[in-house]
Amino acid sequence: MQFHKSRLKFVLPLSLGVAIAANIMLVNNYQEVPDQNRIYIVIGAALLTAVISYFLFPQDGDHPEDRDSK
């Protein structure tokens, strides 16, 4: 499996959006969560989103049938 830089144009905005949404939800709905734990939750949500979205967005050549057999 190759690293595809073109996937980053999907992964980074999704991760940023999830981080912002998680932070807003934690601030508005869960005030009892300490600030340090909020940061850990937001970072964890962003990283999990990045990993999942990296593997779910297919690129040309990912499928074995797409490759030329030389």
N, C-alpha and C positions, 0 to 999 in steps of 0.2 A: 504494500500500500504506500502510495506517495503522499507527501504533504502538498496540498493544493492551496496556494495563496489566494486564489479566486474565491475560495469558500469563506475567507475572512470578511468579505464584504457582506455576508449574511450573518456570520457568527458574532462579530463585534457589536453591530446595532441591536441584535437580539439580547445579548448579554447586558448591554447598557440599559436597555428598556426594562429588563427583568430586575436589575439592580435598583433602578429608580422606583419601579412599582413596589418592590419589596420594602424599600426604605419608607415610602409613603404609607404603606399599609401598617408597618410596624409603628411609625410615629403616631398615626391617627387612631389605631385600634388597640395597640398593645403598649401603653405607656409604662406598664410595670416591668417591661423587659429592660435590663440595664443597657447603657450605651455600648459598652464593649461587646456584649452578646449580640446587639443589633448589627454591629459591624461584621461580626463573624457570620451571621445569618445572611446578610446581604452579599458578602463575598462568596459564601458557599452556593447561594442561589445562582449567582452570575457564573461561577465556574462550572457548575452542573449543567446549566443551560448551554454554555460554550461547548462542552464535551459532547452533549447529546446532539446539538444542532450541527456540529462538525460532521458527525457520522451520518446524520439523517439527510443532509443535502447532498444528493449524488452529483458527480462530475463526469464529464466525458472520459471514458476509459476505465471507470471503476468496475463496470461489469465485464466479466471475462469475454462475453460474446461481442463486446464493442471493440476489442483489440484485434489488430491484424495478426494473423498467424504466420509469422516469418521465421 
